[in-house]
């Protein structure tokens, strides 16, 4: 490693880090509560919970679920109905003025066994909504997502350049050395380098999956343009539906097609995940990994017959697998705790890097001031 190459890598590390640090700090801070969003929901009393009942308790039909949900907001129409991956006792029904509305949406939680309305979770307010929106798009929609994706790419550049610099700059010191007896700047430099190496793999994983997640809207739009367009092509040009057929019949058809899978979510005709003529029944696997993957089953919303179904393409599979890995959702509580600890360490790494830049800048400014004063005395 020549001096010229070292200076180039140092320049890359410095500016990639400086540009993204503030935003990465924001993502780490907002990401911390998102790791424990269910637990925080319980503490805040916003988590919807179903009553304990025998496992064999019968369930009401999906048509009845929709009747109950729509009765809460008669001026709305159905958009989606979904269940948590690990809890099929509650249907969360999302309603809006039209199937394509992006504002004034309502959600009704309906007990899948009794039909009881368990609550109406707010979709655009509350502490977790603020944390999620800041973390995902800075309240700026697709533009905000893509901007944060670019910041994530800069983070990956900073990590790689930091690894390149670690060896040459630390070769005279034993691994883990923190020169606490020296100046504060040297002590924080050693801590920054040590903690950066400790969190290296985690930051790479979280950074890379975070970048992938910022492309979610674009990937879904491409899937709609590509595969979804092929799946609904026979219905092109048909007049819009005036009345929907039985949702339960559509669900039964999807379950018959995929008996070894379970329900994930339902997209109603006209929404972005289906066509104006189909119920989109999205089935999921039953294993820890496959439960994150969906298989769309398109069912004619009038006849209740399956018209097409196919496995999601590789790019959406990668997206769906990256989402739980980003938030530490794969390994239960132990992984959540590990993710939180590494998140806190990363905050220290990012904060110390910003501190080191500020201190060095002040030192350089002080040196320049002394040189100017000395020059003035000489002249």
C-alpha positions as CSV (number, residue, x, y, z in Angstrom):
1,X,0.0,0.0,0.0
2,X,1.7,3.1,-1.2
3,X,1.3,6.6,0.3
4,X,-0.7,7.8,-2.6
5,X,-3.1,4.8,-2.4
6,X,-3.5,5.3,1.4
7,X,-4.4,9.0,0.8
8,X,-7.0,8.1,-1.8
9,X,-8.6,5.5,0.5
10,X,-8.5,7.9,3.4
11,X,-10.2,10.6,1.2
12,X,-12.9,8.0,0.2
13,X,-13.4,6.9,3.8
14,X,-13.6,10.5,5.1
15,X,-16.1,11.9,2.7
16,X,-18.3,8.8,2.3
17,X,-18.5,8.7,6.1
18,X,-19.2,12.4,6.6
19,X,-22.0,12.6,4.0
20,X,-23.9,9.6,5.4
21,X,-23.1,9.8,9.1
22,X,-26.0,12.0,10.3
23,X,-28.5,10.0,8.3
24,X,-27.1,6.7,9.5
25,X,-27.3,7.9,13.1
26,X,-30.9,8.8,12.5
27,X,-31.5,5.3,11.1
28,X,-29.8,3.6,14.0
29,X,-31.8,5.7,16.6
30,X,-35.1,5.1,14.8
31,X,-34.3,1.5,14.1
32,X,-33.8,0.6,17.7
33,X,-37.5,0.8,18.8
34,X,-38.5,-0.9,15.6
35,X,-36.6,-4.0,16.7
36,X,-39.0,-4.2,19.6
37,X,-42.1,-2.8,18.0
38,X,-44.4,-5.6,19.4
39,X,-43.0,-5.2,22.9
40,X,-43.3,-1.4,22.8
41,X,-46.8,-1.7,21.5
42,X,-47.7,-3.8,24.5
43,X,-46.2,-1.1,26.8
44,X,-48.0,1.7,25.1
45,X,-51.2,-0.3,25.0
46,X,-51.5,0.0,21.2
47,X,-50.9,-3.7,20.5
48,X,-54.1,-5.6,19.4
49,X,-54.4,-8.9,21.3
50,X,-56.9,-11.7,20.8
51,X,-58.5,-13.6,23.7
52,X,-57.2,-17.1,24.4
53,X,-59.6,-19.8,23.1
54,X,-59.3,-23.5,22.4
55,X,-57.3,-24.2,19.2
56,X,-60.2,-26.0,17.5
57,X,-62.5,-23.0,17.9
58,X,-64.4,-22.5,14.7
59,X,-63.9,-19.3,12.6
60,X,-66.3,-17.0,10.9
61,X,-66.2,-16.6,7.1
62,X,-64.2,-14.0,5.4
63,X,-67.4,-12.5,4.0
64,X,-68.6,-12.0,7.6
65,X,-65.2,-10.5,8.6
66,X,-65.6,-7.9,5.8
67,X,-69.2,-7.1,6.8
68,X,-68.1,-6.4,10.3
69,X,-65.1,-4.3,9.2
70,X,-67.1,-2.3,6.7
71,X,-69.9,-1.6,9.2
72,X,-67.3,0.4,11.1
73,X,-66.7,2.6,8.1
74,X,-69.7,2.3,5.7
75,X,-68.2,5.0,3.3
76,X,-65.0,2.9,2.7
77,X,-64.2,-0.1,0.6
78,X,-61.8,-3.0,1.2
79,X,-58.1,-2.7,0.2
80,X,-56.3,-5.4,2.2
81,X,-56.9,-8.1,4.8
82,X,-53.8,-9.5,6.6
83,X,-52.6,-11.6,9.5
84,X,-49.4,-11.6,11.5
85,X,-47.1,-14.4,10.5
86,X,-47.3,-16.0,14.0
87,X,-50.9,-15.2,14.8
88,X,-53.8,-16.2,12.6
89,X,-56.5,-15.2,15.3
90,X,-56.9,-11.6,14.0
91,X,-57.7,-10.2,10.7
92,X,-56.4,-6.6,10.1
93,X,-58.7,-5.2,7.4
94,X,-57.5,-2.0,5.7
95,X,-60.2,0.2,4.2
96,X,-60.2,3.4,2.1
97,X,-62.4,5.6,0.0
98,X,-61.2,3.8,-3.2
99,X,-58.9,0.8,-3.7
100,X,-56.0,3.1,-4.8
101,X,-56.3,5.7,-2.1
102,X,-53.1,6.7,-0.3
103,X,-54.8,8.9,2.4
104,X,-57.5,8.6,5.0
105,X,-57.1,4.9,5.3
106,X,-58.6,3.0,8.2
107,X,-57.8,-0.3,9.8
108,X,-60.1,-2.6,11.7
109,X,-58.9,-5.6,13.8
110,X,-61.5,-8.4,13.7
111,X,-61.3,-11.5,15.8
112,X,-61.2,-14.4,13.2
113,X,-63.2,-16.6,15.6
114,X,-65.8,-14.5,17.2
115,X,-66.1,-11.5,14.9
116,X,-65.5,-9.1,17.7
117,X,-63.9,-5.8,16.7
118,X,-60.7,-5.7,18.8
119,X,-59.6,-2.2,17.9
120,X,-58.8,0.2,15.1
121,X,-55.0,0.7,15.0
122,X,-54.1,4.2,13.8
123,X,-52.2,4.0,10.5
124,X,-50.7,7.5,10.4
125,X,-50.1,8.6,14.0
126,X,-48.4,7.6,17.2
127,X,-44.8,7.0,18.3
128,X,-44.1,3.9,16.2
129,X,-45.5,5.5,13.1
130,X,-43.1,8.4,13.4
131,X,-40.2,6.1,14.0
132,X,-41.1,3.8,11.1
133,X,-41.7,6.7,8.7
134,X,-38.4,8.4,9.6
135,X,-36.6,5.1,9.2
136,X,-38.1,4.2,5.9
137,X,-38.5,7.4,3.9
138,X,-38.1,10.5,6.1
139,X,-41.8,11.3,5.5
140,X,-40.8,11.9,1.8
141,X,-42.3,8.9,0.0
142,X,-40.3,7.2,-2.7
143,X,-37.8,10.1,-3.0
144,X,-37.0,9.7,0.7
145,X,-36.6,5.9,0.3
146,X,-34.2,6.3,-2.6
147,X,-32.2,9.0,-0.8
148,X,-31.7,6.8,2.2
149,X,-30.7,4.0,-0.2
150,X,-28.0,6.2,-1.5
151,X,-26.9,7.0,2.0
152,X,-26.8,3.2,2.6
153,X,-24.5,2.8,-0.4
154,X,-22.2,5.4,1.0
155,X,-22.2,3.6,4.3
156,X,-21.0,0.4,2.5
157,X,-18.3,2.4,0.8
158,X,-17.2,3.8,4.2
159,X,-17.1,0.3,5.7
160,X,-15.0,-1.1,2.9
161,X,-12.6,1.8,2.9
162,X,-12.4,1.6,6.7
163,X,-11.4,-2.0,6.4
164,X,-8.7,-1.2,3.8
165,X,-7.3,1.5,6.1
166,X,-7.5,-0.5,9.3
167,X,-4.4,-2.7,8.6
168,X,-1.9,0.0,7.6
169,X,-2.9,2.4,10.4
170,X,-3.1,-0.3,13.2
171,X,-0.2,-2.5,12.2
172,X,2.0,-1.2,15.0
173,X,-0.6,-1.8,17.7
174,X,-2.0,-5.0,19.0
175,X,-5.6,-5.8,18.1
176,X,-8.0,-4.1,20.6
177,X,-5.5,-1.6,21.9
178,X,-7.1,1.6,23.2
179,X,-4.5,4.2,24.2
180,X,-6.5,5.6,27.1
181,X,-3.5,7.4,28.6
182,X,-3.0,9.5,25.5
183,X,-5.2,12.4,24.3
184,X,-9.0,12.1,24.0
185,X,-8.7,12.2,20.2
186,X,-6.4,9.2,20.1
187,X,-8.5,7.3,22.6
188,X,-11.6,7.9,20.6
189,X,-9.8,7.0,17.4
190,X,-8.8,3.6,18.8
191,X,-12.3,3.0,20.1
192,X,-13.8,4.0,16.7
193,X,-11.5,1.6,14.9
194,X,-12.0,-1.3,17.4
195,X,-15.8,-1.0,17.5
196,X,-15.9,-0.5,13.8
197,X,-14.2,-3.8,13.2
198,X,-16.4,-5.5,15.9
199,X,-19.6,-4.4,14.1
200,X,-18.2,-4.9,10.6
201,X,-20.2,-7.9,9.5
202,X,-23.4,-6.7,11.2
203,X,-23.1,-3.2,9.5
204,X,-22.5,-4.8,6.2
205,X,-25.6,-7.1,6.5
206,X,-27.9,-4.3,7.9
207,X,-26.5,-1.8,5.4
208,X,-26.9,-4.1,2.4
209,X,-30.4,-5.2,3.4
210,X,-31.4,-1.7,4.1
211,X,-30.4,-0.6,0.6
212,X,-32.4,-3.5,-0.9
213,X,-35.4,-2.5,1.2
214,X,-35.3,1.1,-0.2
215,X,-35.9,-0.4,-3.6
216,X,-39.1,-2.1,-2.5
217,X,-41.6,0.1,-4.3
218,X,-39.6,0.0,-7.5
219,X,-39.3,-3.8,-7.4
220,X,-43.0,-4.2,-6.8
221,X,-43.8,-1.8,-9.6
222,X,-41.6,-3.8,-11.9
223,X,-43.3,-7.0,-10.9
224,X,-46.7,-5.5,-11.6
225,X,-45.4,-4.3,-15.0
226,X,-43.9,-7.7,-15.8
227,X,-45.5,-10.8,-14.2
228,X,-48.7,-9.3,-12.9
229,X,-49.5,-7.9,-16.3
230,X,-49.1,-11.4,-17.9
231,X,-51.3,-13.0,-15.2
232,X,-54.2,-10.6,-15.8
233,X,-53.8,-10.1,-19.5
234,X,-56.9,-12.2,-20.4
235,X,-59.0,-9.6,-18.5
236,X,-57.7,-6.6,-20.3
237,X,-60.4,-4.4,-21.7
238,X,-63.2,-6.0,-19.6
239,X,-65.7,-3.6,-18.0
240,X,-65.1,-2.8,-14.2
241,X,-67.0,-5.0,-11.7
242,X,-70.1,-3.6,-10.2
243,X,-70.4,-6.2,-7.5
244,X,-67.8,-8.6,-5.9
245,X,-68.4,-12.3,-5.4
246,X,-67.8,-14.2,-2.2
247,X,-64.4,-13.6,-0.6
248,X,-64.6,-16.8,1.3
249,X,-65.1,-18.8,-1.9
250,X,-62.0,-17.1,-3.3
251,X,-60.0,-18.0,-0.1
252,X,-61.2,-21.6,-0.3
253,X,-60.1,-21.8,-3.9
254,X,-56.6,-20.6,-3.0
255,X,-56.3,-23.0,0.0
256,X,-57.4,-25.9,-2.2
257,X,-54.6,-24.9,-4.7
258,X,-52.0,-24.6,-2.0
259,X,-53.1,-26.8,0.9
260,X,-49.6,-26.9,2.5
261,X,-49.4,-23.1,2.8
262,X,-51.3,-20.7,5.0
263,X,-52.9,-17.3,4.5
264,X,-50.7,-14.3,4.3
265,X,-52.8,-11.4,3.1
266,X,-55.6,-10.6,0.7
267,X,-55.5,-7.8,-1.9
268,X,-58.9,-6.6,-3.1
269,X,-59.7,-5.8,-6.7
270,X,-58.3,-2.6,-8.0
271,X,-55.4,-2.4,-5.5
272,X,-51.8,-2.3,-6.6
273,X,-51.2,-6.1,-5.9
274,X,-53.9,-7.4,-8.2
275,X,-56.3,-6.4,-11.0
276,X,-59.7,-4.7,-11.0
277,X,-61.2,-8.2,-11.6
278,X,-59.3,-10.4,-9.1
279,X,-58.9,-11.1,-5.5
280,X,-55.2,-11.5,-4.9
281,X,-54.8,-14.2,-2.3
282,X,-51.2,-14.2,-1.1
283,X,-50.2,-17.5,0.5
284,X,-47.1,-18.0,2.7
285,X,-45.0,-21.0,3.8
286,X,-45.2,-22.6,7.2
287,X,-41.5,-22.8,8.1
288,X,-39.4,-20.0,9.7
289,X,-37.9,-19.1,6.4
290,X,-40.7,-19.8,4.0
291,X,-43.2,-17.9,6.2
292,X,-41.6,-14.7,4.9
293,X,-42.2,-15.7,1.2
294,X,-45.5,-15.2,-0.6
295,X,-47.1,-16.9,-3.5
296,X,-49.8,-14.9,-5.2
297,X,-53.0,-16.7,-6.2
298,X,-55.3,-14.7,-8.5
299,X,-59.0,-15.6,-8.1
300,X,-61.7,-14.2,-10.3
301,X,-63.7,-11.9,-8.1
302,X,-67.0,-12.9,-9.7
303,X,-66.8,-16.6,-10.2
304,X,-64.3,-17.5,-7.3
305,X,-62.1,-19.6,-9.7
306,X,-58.3,-19.5,-9.7
307,X,-57.1,-17.9,-12.9
308,X,-53.3,-17.9,-12.3
309,X,-50.6,-18.5,-9.7
310,X,-46.9,-18.4,-9.9
311,X,-43.8,-18.2,-7.6
312,X,-42.4,-14.7,-7.0
313,X,-39.3,-13.8,-9.1
314,X,-35.9,-13.8,-7.5
315,X,-35.7,-10.1,-6.9
316,X,-38.9,-10.1,-4.8
317,X,-37.7,-13.2,-3.0
318,X,-34.5,-11.4,-2.1
319,X,-36.5,-8.4,-0.9
320,X,-38.8,-10.5,1.3
321,X,-35.9,-12.4,2.8
322,X,-33.9,-9.2,3.5
323,X,-36.7,-7.4,5.4
324,X,-36.7,-9.6,8.6
325,X,-32.9,-9.9,8.5
326,X,-32.7,-6.1,8.5
327,X,-34.7,-5.9,11.7
328,X,-33.5,-9.1,13.4
329,X,-36.9,-10.9,13.1
330,X,-35.5,-14.4,12.3
331,X,-34.2,-15.6,15.7
332,X,-36.7,-14.5,18.3
333,X,-35.8,-12.6,21.4
334,X,-32.0,-13.5,21.5
335,X,-31.5,-12.1,18.0
336,X,-33.5,-9.0,18.9
337,X,-31.3,-8.3,21.9
338,X,-28.1,-9.0,19.8
339,X,-29.4,-6.6,17.1
340,X,-30.1,-3.9,19.7
341,X,-26.6,-4.2,21.2
342,X,-25.0,-4.0,17.8
343,X,-27.2,-1.0,16.9
344,X,-26.1,0.8,20.1
345,X,-22.4,0.0,19.3
346,X,-22.9,1.4,15.8
347,X,-24.3,4.6,17.2
348,X,-21.0,4.9,19.2
349,X,-19.0,4.2,16.0
350,X,-20.9,6.8,13.9
351,X,-20.8,9.4,16.7
352,X,-17.1,8.9,17.4
353,X,-16.3,9.3,13.7
354,X,-18.2,12.6,13.6
355,X,-16.4,13.7,16.8
356,X,-13.0,12.9,15.4
357,X,-13.7,14.9,12.3
358,X,-14.8,17.9,14.3
359,X,-11.8,17.7,16.6
360,X,-9.4,17.3,13.7
361,X,-11.0,20.2,11.9
362,X,-10.6,22.5,14.9
363,X,-7.0,21.4,15.4
364,X,-6.3,22.2,11.7
365,X,-8.0,25.5,12.0
366,X,-5.9,26.3,15.2
367,X,-2.7,25.4,13.4
368,X,-3.6,27.6,10.4
369,X,-4.4,30.5,12.7
370,X,-1.0,30.1,14.4
371,X,0.7,30.1,11.0
372,X,-1.2,33.2,9.9
373,X,-0.2,35.0,13.2
374,X,3.4,33.9,12.8
375,X,3.5,35.2,9.2
376,X,2.0,38.5,10.3
377,X,4.7,38.9,13.0
378,X,7.4,38.3,10.4
379,X,6.0,40.8,8.0
